[in-house]
Amino acid sequence: MEYFDVIKNLIPLLEAEQENIEKAGHIIAETIMKGGIVQTFGSGHSYAGAIEIAGRAGGLLPVKAVYEETFGRYERIEGVGSEFAKYWDLRENDCVVIISNSGRNPFIIELALFVKSKNVPLIAVTALEVSKKTTSRHSSGKRLFELADVVLDNHSVEGDAAVEIDGLRAKVGGTSSVATDILLNQTVIFAIKEMISKGFEPPVLLSANIDGGPEYNEKLMEKYKESVGYRIILKK
């Protein structure tokens, strides 16, 4: 079971990211305790990581996955990200998580530059060693990891896919989605533990499929309606 072996070997590398995971968790905890929201973004398939910690059972309520409807079709064209950012409702107490395996495309770089222009903390999830070996496709020459306050390394290989099959030129079995989910879920857990340690009740959603879950979530939504309200519900 080749893919299982790949993921088993990946886990210790992700566990070694604990220091940065804790730093990212601290940023998220501070954001929520100050009344801000966590905004996550991934272009193309990286959106899977963005949605992983937004609006899910066992996750935090004040998290919004920012949706880009072309699914990364224009991520290599400079200027598109800057235009997109004009319609982004990003506020000073928020924090942002940007997921990009390569961290080199203009769309991602322009969003990261926008985040930094707002003095908002930026957490990046990227394949760090791969990104360091590539050149930026943006005129600034920057890559995502160079703009982030905290970098979570998903330890993916070049091209993401990690399993070789005899007779096939291309590798199969991408690892970045699995790694990103692990990193971000552990980050949220650290954030929740920090909030509890400071006497703050974490706004954690229950599953709508357990008895009492929908009612609990409705009360939680009502409690946060004034501070985050439509920003979460409408998924702008």
Order of alpha helices (4+ residues) and beta strands (2+ residues): alpha-alpha-beta-alpha-beta-alpha-beta-alpha-beta-alpha-alpha-beta-beta-beta-alpha-alpha-alpha
